[in-house]
């Protein structure tokens, strides 16, 4: 019971972290663009490229990790439901972002979040040594350990 509760709470905490980033006007593209220029002495084009790459990579990593966390919540079709729940959260996060001053909602970002989730789940699922060494039912408190 405690393991199952913990495995549900961790993705919720991660969603809260993503929400806090979304709610922060300070983390808008124009703000991070200016910071990259100041910190690294980049010209406009360089800062624009670095800003774009880091912001998009952050989307992929944040939502990819969320999808991996969700795999431990589900027993059957865990990869599908992890991807679906992550994508639904990305849609709601994008919608909320449209109400934050200085932030804009972007369908492209939601698609990137969904692709990031799928990519992370693909890589996570292909890790043979991990799949063989973890009994998901045991991790979820539903069975005996495979060890």
N, CA, C and O atoms as a DFTB+ gen file, in Angstrom:
588 C
 N C O
     1  1       0.820      -1.199       0.000
     2  2       0.000       0.000       0.000
     3  2       0.861       1.258       0.000
     4  3       0.590       2.198      -0.747
     5  1       1.896       1.278       0.835
     6  2       2.750       2.459       0.906
     7  2       3.482       2.690      -0.410
     8  3       3.610       3.827      -0.866
     9  1       3.967       1.592      -1.025
    10  2       4.661       1.738      -2.306
    11  2       3.716       2.290      -3.366
    12  3       4.080       3.197      -4.114
    13  1       2.513       1.750      -3.431
    14  2       1.546       2.211      -4.429
    15  2       1.215       3.678      -4.229
    16  3       1.146       4.438      -5.196
    17  1       1.012       4.082      -2.989
    18  2       0.716       5.484      -2.689
    19  2       1.878       6.370      -3.123
    20  3       1.673       7.413      -3.744
    21  1       3.088       5.952      -2.796
    22  2       4.287       6.704      -3.155
    23  2       4.408       6.838      -4.671
    24  3       4.753       7.905      -5.178
    25  1       4.122       5.753      -5.395
    26  2       4.258       5.766      -6.848
    27  2       3.200       6.627      -7.534
    28  3       3.377       7.015      -8.689
    29  1       2.116       6.926      -6.847
    30  2       1.112       7.850      -7.372
    31  2       1.474       9.287      -7.004
    32  3       1.249      10.211      -7.786
    33  1       2.032       9.468      -5.813
    34  2       2.356      10.814      -5.336
    35  2       3.521      11.425      -6.117
    36  3       3.504      12.622      -6.407
    37  1       4.513      10.636      -6.455
    38  2       5.702      11.168      -7.140
    39  2       5.342      11.841      -8.470
    40  3       5.809      12.953      -8.715
    41  1       4.534      11.221      -9.341
    42  2       4.159      11.940     -10.568
    43  2       3.344      13.207     -10.291
    44  3       3.451      14.185     -11.031
    45  1       2.539      13.193      -9.240
    46  2       1.769      14.389      -8.889
    47  2       2.710      15.516      -8.468
    48  3       2.503      16.674      -8.829
    49  1       3.733      15.172      -7.711
    50  2       4.728      16.171      -7.312
    51  2       5.440      16.714      -8.550
    52  3       5.676      17.917      -8.656
    53  1       5.780      15.826      -9.484
    54  2       6.447      16.260     -10.721
    55  2       5.524      17.173     -11.532
    56  3       5.975      18.175     -12.088
    57  1       4.229      16.828     -11.601
    58  2       3.254      17.695     -12.281
    59  2       3.212      19.067     -11.614
    60  3       3.098      20.089     -12.290
    61  1       3.302      19.084     -10.299
    62  2       3.306      20.354      -9.565
    63  2       4.531      21.187      -9.915
    64  3       4.451      22.411     -10.026
    65  1       5.659      20.517     -10.086
    66  2       6.878      21.224     -10.485
    67  2       6.704      21.842     -11.876
    68  3       7.042      23.005     -12.094
    69  1       6.181      21.060     -12.801
    70  2       5.922      21.574     -14.153
    71  2       4.950      22.755     -14.074
    72  3       5.151      23.778     -14.728
    73  1       3.908      22.605     -13.275
    74  2       2.925      23.679     -13.107
    75  2       3.582      24.949     -12.583
    76  3       3.263      26.048     -13.035
    77  1       4.494      24.800     -11.637
    78  2       5.158      25.989     -11.082
    79  2       5.996      26.698     -12.140
    80  3       6.074      27.926     -12.147
    81  1       6.626      25.934     -13.037
    82  2       7.370      26.549     -14.133
    83  2       6.413      27.272     -15.088
    84  3       6.693      28.382     -15.539
    85  1       5.290      26.632     -15.384
    86  2       4.298      27.226     -16.277
    87  2       3.734      28.515     -15.695
    88  3       3.486      29.475     -16.424
    89  1       3.535      28.535     -14.398
    90  2       2.908      29.682     -13.728
    91  2       3.850      30.867     -13.577
    92  3       3.420      31.952     -13.185
    93  1       5.119      30.675     -13.879
    94  2       6.105      31.727     -13.662
    95  2       6.339      32.567     -14.918
    96  3       6.912      32.077     -15.892
    97  1       5.901      33.821     -14.903
    98  2       6.187      34.693     -16.051
    99  2       7.690      34.907     -16.239
   100  3       8.144      35.220     -17.340
   101  1       8.455      34.737     -15.164
   102  2       9.906      34.907     -15.236
   103  2      10.541      33.929     -16.221
   104  3      11.578      34.227     -16.813
   105  1       9.924      32.767     -16.395
   106  2      10.501      31.750     -17.271
   107  2       9.999      31.845     -18.712
   108  3      10.072      30.868     -19.458
   109  1       9.501      32.993     -19.101
   110  2       9.051      33.179     -20.481
   111  2      10.254      33.186     -21.421
   112  3      11.392      33.379     -20.992
   113  1       9.988      32.974     -22.698
   114  2      11.061      32.921     -23.683
   115  2      11.886      34.187     -23.766
   116  3      13.103      34.125     -23.944
   117  1      11.238      35.337     -23.637
   118  2      11.983      36.596     -23.737
   119  2      12.911      36.786     -22.542
   120  3      14.003      37.337     -22.679
   121  1      12.478      36.332     -21.378
   122  2      13.319      36.456     -20.182
   123  2      14.535      35.554     -20.281
   124  3      15.656      35.986     -20.012
   125  1      14.322      34.301     -20.665
   126  2      15.464      33.385     -20.766
   127  2      16.400      33.814     -21.888
   128  3      17.615      33.655     -21.776
   129  1      15.844      34.357     -22.968
   130  2      16.655      34.884     -24.065
   131  2      17.610      35.954     -23.536
   132  3      18.807      35.917     -23.821
   133  1      17.085      36.897     -22.773
   134  2      17.912      37.980     -22.209
   135  2      18.969      37.435     -21.259
   136  3      20.108      37.903     -21.250
   137  1      18.589      36.452     -20.467
   138  2      19.553      35.862     -19.531
   139  2      20.708      35.194     -20.272
   140  3      21.864      35.336     -19.872
   141  1      20.407      34.471     -21.341
   142  2      21.477      33.826     -22.111
   143  2      22.415      34.867     -22.715
   144  3      23.629      34.665     -22.757
   145  1      21.859      35.960     -23.175
   146  2      22.702      37.029     -23.715
   147  2      23.623      37.587     -22.636
   148  3      24.817      37.771     -22.872
   149  1      23.083      37.851     -21.474
   150  2      23.870      38.435     -20.384
   151  2      24.904      37.453     -19.835
   152  3      26.073      37.805     -19.680
   153  1      24.482      36.243     -19.547
   154  2      25.374      35.270     -18.906
   155  2      26.522      34.841     -19.807
   156  3      27.658      34.702     -19.355
   157  1      26.217      34.631     -21.089
   158  2      27.212      34.053     -21.986
   159  2      27.743      35.031     -23.027
   160  3      28.574      34.654     -23.854
   161  1      27.283      36.271     -23.002
   162  2      27.749      37.273     -23.955
   163  2      27.413      36.922     -25.392
   164  3      28.217      37.164     -26.292
   165  1      26.238      36.356     -25.618
   166  2      25.840      35.928     -26.957
   167  2      25.188      37.071     -27.722
   168  3      24.538      37.937     -27.137
   169  1      25.374      37.059     -29.050
   170  2      24.642      38.028     -29.859
   171  2      23.197      37.531     -30.013
   172  3      22.858      36.445     -29.544
   173  1      22.362      38.322     -30.662
   174  2      20.937      37.996     -30.763
   175  2      20.676      36.626     -31.392
   176  3      19.878      35.845     -30.873
   177  1      21.343      36.340     -32.498
   178  2      21.115      35.067     -33.194
   179  2      21.566      33.874     -32.356
   180  3      20.869      32.862     -32.278
   181  1      22.728      33.997     -31.734
   182  2      23.223      32.912     -30.886
   183  2      22.291      32.681     -29.699
   184  3      21.942      31.543     -29.385
   185  1      21.894      33.762     -29.049
   186  2      21.005      33.650     -27.887
   187  2      19.655      33.068     -28.292
   188  3      19.057      32.286     -27.551
   189  1      19.185      33.455     -29.470
   190  2      17.909      32.931     -29.960
   191  2      17.994      31.419     -30.161
   192  3      17.075      30.690     -29.788
   193  1      19.086      30.947     -30.746
   194  2      19.257      29.518     -30.992
   195  2      19.413      28.742     -29.678
   196  3      18.774      27.708     -29.486
   197  1      20.258      29.242     -28.783
   198  2      20.468      28.570     -27.493
   199  2      19.160      28.537     -26.710
   200  3      18.804      27.511     -26.131
   201  1      18.453      29.649     -26.692
   202  2      17.169      29.738     -25.993
   203  2      16.183      28.710     -26.542
   204  3      15.524      28.000     -25.782
   205  1      16.092      28.639     -27.858
   206  2      15.179      27.695     -28.502
   207  2      15.539      26.255     -28.142
   208  3      14.677      25.478     -27.731
   209  1      16.806      25.907     -28.297
   210  2      17.232      24.528     -28.041
   211  2      17.035      24.119     -26.584
   212  3      16.550      23.022     -26.305
   213  1      17.405      24.984     -25.671
   214  2      17.273      24.645     -24.250
   215  2      15.802      24.558     -23.848
   216  3      15.416      23.657     -23.104
   217  1      14.997      25.470     -24.326
   218  2      13.569      25.441     -23.965
   219  2      12.886      24.192     -24.518
   220  3      12.078      23.575     -23.823
   221  1      13.194      23.816     -25.739
   222  2      12.558      22.634     -26.330
   223  2      13.100      21.348     -25.702
   224  3      12.343      20.405     -25.472
   225  1      14.387      21.306     -25.427
   226  2      14.958      20.136     -24.747
   227  2      14.359      19.978     -23.353
   228  3      14.148      18.860     -22.883
   229  1      14.090      21.091     -22.703
   230  2      13.469      21.047     -21.381
   231  2      12.069      20.452     -21.466
   232  3      11.680      19.663     -20.604
   233  1      11.314      20.818     -22.486
   234  2       9.985      20.219     -22.680
   235  2      10.106      18.704     -22.809
   236  3       9.391      17.959     -22.138
   237  1      11.001      18.257     -23.660
   238  2      11.168      16.820     -23.895
   239  2      11.554      16.106     -22.602
   240  3      10.993      15.058     -22.282
   241  1      12.501      16.662     -21.865
   242  2      12.972      16.001     -20.640
   243  2      11.921      16.015     -19.528
   244  3      11.702      14.998     -18.870
   245  1      11.280      17.151     -19.319
   246  2      10.302      17.252     -18.224
   247  2       9.110      16.320     -18.446
   248  3       8.687      15.617     -17.529
   249  1       8.580      16.320     -19.652
   250  2       7.417      15.482     -19.925
   251  2       7.818      14.030     -20.185
   252  3       7.029      13.119     -19.932
   253  1       9.019      13.807     -20.680
   254  2       9.517      12.438     -20.811
   255  2       9.673      11.777     -19.455
   256  3       9.295      10.619     -19.276
   257  1      10.226      12.505     -18.503
   258  2      10.387      11.966     -17.154
   259  2       9.029      11.735     -16.494
   260  3       8.842      10.750     -15.780
   261  1       8.091      12.636     -16.731
   262  2       6.741      12.453     -16.193
   263  2       6.129      11.160     -16.732
   264  3       5.514      10.406     -15.979
   265  1       6.291      10.902     -18.011
   266  2       5.756       9.672     -18.606
   267  2       6.374       8.439     -17.955
   268  3       5.673       7.469     -17.670
   269  1       7.675       8.476     -17.722
   270  2       8.333       7.340     -17.062
   271  2       7.770       7.152     -15.655
   272  3       7.519       6.022     -15.235
   273  1       7.573       8.238     -14.931
   274  2       6.982       8.128     -13.590
   275  2       5.594       7.500     -13.656
   276  3       5.234       6.694     -12.798
   277  1       4.819       7.863     -14.664
   278  2       3.470       7.311     -14.793
   279  2       3.475       5.814     -15.106
   280  3       2.488       5.136     -14.819
   281  1       4.553       5.275     -15.684
   282  2       4.562       3.833     -15.978
   283  2       4.446       3.001     -14.711
   284  3       3.955       1.872     -14.754
   285  1       4.886       3.537     -13.596
   286  2       4.833       2.786     -12.346
   287  2       3.457       2.845     -11.682
   288  3       3.203       2.134     -10.711
   289  1       2.582       3.685     -12.202
   290  2       1.241       3.826     -11.633
   291  2       0.305       2.760     -12.194
   292  3      -0.591       2.283     -11.497
   293  1       0.516       2.391     -13.447
   294  2      -0.400       1.484     -14.129
   295  2       0.148       0.067     -14.176
   296  3       1.360      -0.149     -14.211
   297  1      -0.757      -0.881     -14.176
   298  2      -0.356      -2.285     -14.226
   299  2      -0.434      -2.816     -15.660
   300  3       0.523      -3.410     -16.157
   301  1      -1.554      -2.606     -16.311
   302  2      -1.737      -3.089     -17.683
   303  2      -1.655      -1.908     -18.644
   304  3      -2.090      -0.799     -18.336
   305  1      -1.093      -2.174     -19.801
   306  2      -0.930      -1.142     -20.834
   307  2      -0.279       0.104     -20.251
   308  3      -0.655       1.231     -20.576
   309  1       0.703      -0.120     -19.384
   310  2       1.315       0.998     -18.645
   311  2       1.971       2.028     -19.550
   312  3       1.943       3.218     -19.237
   313  1       2.561       1.604     -20.665
   314  2       3.217       2.566     -21.549
   315  2       2.186       3.428     -22.281
   316  3       2.371       4.635     -22.437
   317  1       1.112       2.799     -22.724
   318  2       0.063       3.571     -23.398
   319  2      -0.570       4.578     -22.441
   320  3      -0.704       5.756     -22.772
   321  1      -0.956       4.113     -21.264
   322  2      -1.616       5.012     -20.311
   323  2      -0.662       6.084     -19.787
   324  3      -1.083       7.207     -19.513
   325  1       0.602       5.749     -19.649
   326  2       1.586       6.754     -19.225
   327  2       1.707       7.842     -20.290
   328  3       1.730       9.030     -19.971
   329  1       1.784       7.429     -21.557
   330  2       1.852       8.410     -22.644
   331  2       0.566       9.246     -22.700
   332  3       0.619      10.470     -22.821
   333  1      -0.587       8.572     -22.609
   334  2      -1.869       9.272     -22.695
   335  2      -2.031      10.288     -21.564
   336  3      -2.411      11.432     -21.813
   337  1      -1.750       9.889     -20.348
   338  2      -1.900      10.794     -19.212
   339  2      -0.924      11.965     -19.301
   340  3      -1.269      13.097     -18.962
   341  1       0.292      11.687     -19.759
   342  2       1.273      12.758     -19.940
   343  2       0.810      13.736     -21.014
   344  3       0.946      14.949     -20.849
   345  1       0.272      13.224     -22.099
   346  2      -0.218      14.082     -23.175
   347  2      -1.410      14.921     -22.713
   348  3      -1.500      16.107     -23.031
   349  1      -2.314      14.309     -21.969
   350  2      -3.453      15.059     -21.431
   351  2      -2.956      16.158     -20.495
   352  3      -3.463      17.279     -20.520
   353  1      -1.966      15.831     -19.672
   354  2      -1.418      16.854     -18.781
   355  2      -0.756      17.975     -19.594
   356  3      -0.868      19.147     -19.235
   357  1      -0.079      17.624     -20.670
   358  2       0.550      18.641     -21.529
   359  2      -0.502      19.576     -22.126
   360  3      -0.281      20.784     -22.212
   361  1      -1.637      19.026     -22.535
   362  2      -2.723      19.851     -23.082
   363  2      -3.243      20.805     -22.015
   364  3      -3.411      21.996     -22.275
   365  1      -3.500      20.288     -20.816
   366  2      -4.022      21.154     -19.746
   367  2      -2.986      22.192     -19.327
   368  3      -3.333      23.329     -19.011
   369  1      -1.725      21.802     -19.325
   370  2      -0.654      22.736     -18.979
   371  2      -0.559      23.854     -20.023
   372  3      -0.397      25.025     -19.677
   373  1      -0.659      23.487     -21.285
   374  2      -0.639      24.487     -22.351
   375  2      -1.827      25.426     -22.266
   376  3      -1.693      26.630     -22.480
   377  1      -2.988      24.874     -21.953
   378  2      -4.183      25.704     -21.799
   379  2      -4.003      26.684     -20.646
   380  3      -4.292      27.872     -20.782
   381  1      -3.528      26.186     -19.521
   382  2      -3.302      27.062     -18.368
   383  2      -2.293      28.162     -18.717
   384  3      -2.456      29.316     -18.320
   385  1      -1.264      27.792     -19.456
   386  2      -0.213      28.749     -19.811
   387  2      -0.773      29.928     -20.598
   388  3      -0.224      31.028     -20.543
   389  1      -1.853      29.707     -21.324
   390  2      -2.446      30.801     -22.108
   391  2      -3.014      31.910     -21.223
   392  3      -3.272      33.013     -21.704
   393  1      -3.209      31.630     -19.943
   394  2      -3.737      32.630     -19.011
   395  2      -2.653      33.311     -18.181
   396  3      -2.947      34.230     -17.416
   397  1      -1.416      32.873     -18.322
   398  2      -0.317      33.437     -17.535
   399  2       0.260      34.636     -18.285
   400  3       0.658      34.508     -19.444
   401  1       0.310      35.805     -17.630
   402  2       0.874      36.990     -18.289
   403  2       2.315      36.741     -18.756
   404  3       3.142      36.215     -18.012
   405  1       2.589      37.125     -19.984
   406  2       3.928      36.961     -20.530
   407  2       4.204      35.582     -21.103
   408  3       5.283      35.339     -21.643
   409  1       3.238      34.676     -20.992
   410  2       3.406      33.321     -21.528
   411  2       2.391      33.111     -22.638
   412  3       1.350      33.768     -22.662
   413  1       2.684      32.208     -23.547
   414  2       1.742      31.881     -24.614
   415  2       1.594      30.373     -24.705
   416  3       2.546      29.626     -24.478
   417  1       0.406      29.942     -25.037
   418  2       0.160      28.516     -25.253
   419  2       0.579      28.176     -26.678
   420  3       0.431      28.990     -27.589
   421  1       1.094      26.986     -26.861
   422  2       1.556      26.583     -28.180
   423  2       1.205      25.120     -28.432
   424  3       1.575      24.235     -27.661
   425  1       0.489      24.886     -29.516
   426  2       0.181      23.508     -29.901
   427  2       1.478      22.767     -30.203
   428  3       1.597      21.575     -29.922
   429  1       2.440      23.468     -30.772
   430  2       3.735      22.845     -31.071
   431  2       4.399      22.343     -29.791
   432  3       5.002      21.269     -29.792
   433  1       4.298      23.100     -28.704
   434  2       4.877      22.654     -27.436
   435  2       4.149      21.430     -26.892
   436  3       4.781      20.517     -26.361
   437  1       2.830      21.406     -27.022
   438  2       2.063      20.240     -26.568
   439  2       2.469      19.011     -27.377
   440  3       2.646      17.929     -26.817
   441  1       2.617      19.172     -28.689
   442  2       3.067      18.053     -29.529
   443  2       4.476      17.614     -29.140
   444  3       4.770      16.420     -29.099
   445  1       5.334      18.573     -28.858
   446  2       6.695      18.249     -28.432
   447  2       6.679      17.502     -27.101
   448  3       7.435      16.548     -26.916
   449  1       5.829      17.926     -26.182
   450  2       5.696      17.238     -24.901
   451  2       5.247      15.794     -25.112
   452  3       5.768      14.878     -24.476
   453  1       4.288      15.598     -26.000
   454  2       3.768      14.266     -26.287
   455  2       4.826      13.388     -26.955
   456  3       4.972      12.212     -26.618
   457  1       5.556      13.964     -27.894
   458  2       6.645      13.228     -28.552
   459  2       7.755      12.925     -27.550
   460  3       8.329      11.837     -27.571
   461  1       8.059      13.881     -26.676
   462  2       9.058      13.647     -25.630
   463  2       8.657      12.502     -24.729
   464  3       9.493      11.684     -24.345
   465  1       7.370      12.439     -24.387
   466  2       6.867      11.338     -23.566
   467  2       7.021      10.012     -24.304
   468  3       7.483       9.026     -23.729
   469  1       6.634       9.989     -25.575
   470  2       6.741       8.758     -26.363
   471  2       8.195       8.320     -26.516
   472  3       8.503       7.134     -26.401
   473  1       9.077       9.263     -26.770
   474  2      10.498       8.951     -26.914
   475  2      11.074       8.388     -25.614
   476  3      11.788       7.385     -25.626
   477  1      10.761       9.032     -24.507
   478  2      11.258       8.555     -23.214
   479  2      10.724       7.161     -22.910
   480  3      11.459       6.309     -22.411
   481  1       9.458       6.925     -23.207
   482  2       8.872       5.602     -22.960
   483  2       9.494       4.549     -23.865
   484  3       9.703       3.412     -23.441
   485  1       9.790       4.914     -25.101
   486  2      10.440       3.982     -26.017
   487  2      11.811       3.585     -25.481
   488  3      12.135       2.399     -25.412
   489  1      12.605       4.567     -25.108
   490  2      13.950       4.294     -24.585
   491  2      13.854       3.508     -23.284
   492  3      14.582       2.535     -23.086
   493  1      12.968       3.925     -22.409
   494  2      12.774       3.258     -21.121
   495  2      12.339       1.805     -21.325
   496  3      12.816       0.905     -20.635
   497  1      11.439       1.587     -22.269
   498  2      10.946       0.240     -22.543
   499  2      11.980      -0.662     -23.184
   500  3      11.910      -1.882     -23.033
   501  1      12.937      -0.093     -23.895
   502  2      13.958      -0.880     -24.584
   503  2      15.145      -1.244     -23.702
   504  3      16.017      -2.009     -24.114
   505  1      15.180      -0.710     -22.512
   506  2      16.282      -1.026     -21.602
   507  2      16.082      -2.448     -21.076
   508  3      15.443      -2.653     -20.045
   509  1      16.636      -3.428     -21.795
   510  2      16.423      -4.835     -21.448
   511  2      16.852      -5.170     -20.033
   512  3      16.151      -5.896     -19.328
   513  1      17.978      -4.657     -19.615
   514  2      18.449      -5.009     -18.279
   515  2      17.499      -4.483     -17.217
   516  3      17.341      -5.112     -16.170
   517  1      16.862      -3.342     -17.461
   518  2      15.924      -2.790     -16.474
   519  2      14.636      -3.598     -16.477
   520  3      14.107      -3.933     -15.417
   521  1      14.133      -3.909     -17.654
   522  2      12.889      -4.668     -17.737
   523  2      13.028      -6.052     -17.118
   524  3      12.069      -6.576     -16.550
   525  1      14.206      -6.646     -17.222
   526  2      14.408      -7.977     -16.664
   527  2      14.671      -7.947     -15.167
   528  3      14.403      -8.927     -14.474
   529  1      15.190      -6.842     -14.663
   530  2      15.572      -6.812     -13.253
   531  2      14.497      -6.241     -12.338
   532  3      14.637      -6.301     -11.116
   533  1      13.425      -5.687     -12.906
   534  2      12.375      -5.104     -12.073
   535  2      11.068      -5.840     -12.317
   536  3      10.623      -5.980     -13.456
   537  1      10.465      -6.305     -11.246
   538  2       9.137      -6.886     -11.299
   539  2       8.165      -5.748     -11.007
   540  3       8.028      -5.325      -9.859
   541  1       7.486      -5.248     -12.049
   542  2       6.621      -4.082     -11.879
   543  2       5.520      -4.323     -10.856
   544  3       5.136      -3.407     -10.128
   545  1       5.010      -5.550     -10.798
   546  2       3.981      -5.832      -9.804
   547  2       4.536      -5.679      -8.399
   548  3       3.842      -5.205      -7.500
   549  1       5.783      -6.078      -8.209
   550  2       6.408      -5.933      -6.896
   551  2       6.616      -4.462      -6.558
   552  3       6.368      -4.041      -5.428
   553  1       7.068      -3.686      -7.528
   554  2       7.285      -2.256      -7.307
   555  2       5.970      -1.580      -6.941
   556  3       5.941      -0.670      -6.112
   557  1       4.894      -2.025      -7.555
   558  2       3.584      -1.449      -7.276
   559  2       2.909      -2.075      -6.063
   560  3       1.765      -1.743      -5.753
   561  1       3.606      -2.980      -5.371
   562  2       3.040      -3.597      -4.186
   563  2       1.975      -4.626      -4.498
   564  3       1.103      -4.889      -3.669
   565  1       2.035      -5.222      -5.702
   566  2       1.000      -6.171      -6.119
   567  2       1.514      -7.602      -6.239
   568  3       0.774      -8.492      -6.657
   569  1       2.742      -7.823      -5.887
   570  2       3.260      -9.180      -6.040
   571  2       4.561      -9.351      -5.309
   572  3       5.002      -8.469      -4.571
   573  1       5.176     -10.508      -5.523
   574  2       6.454     -10.791      -4.879
   575  2       7.588     -10.306      -5.755
   576  3       7.449     -10.202      -6.974
   577  1       8.700     -10.012      -5.132
   578  2       9.888      -9.558      -5.846
   579  2      10.431     -10.680      -6.702
   580  3      10.309     -11.853      -6.349
   581  1      11.034     -10.325      -7.832
   582  2      11.608     -11.325      -8.730
   583  2      12.985     -11.765      -8.281
   584  3      13.574     -12.653      -8.897
   585  1      13.514     -11.171      -7.228
   586  2      14.858     -11.517      -6.785
   587  2      14.872     -12.732      -5.903
   588  3      15.936     -13.152      -5.447
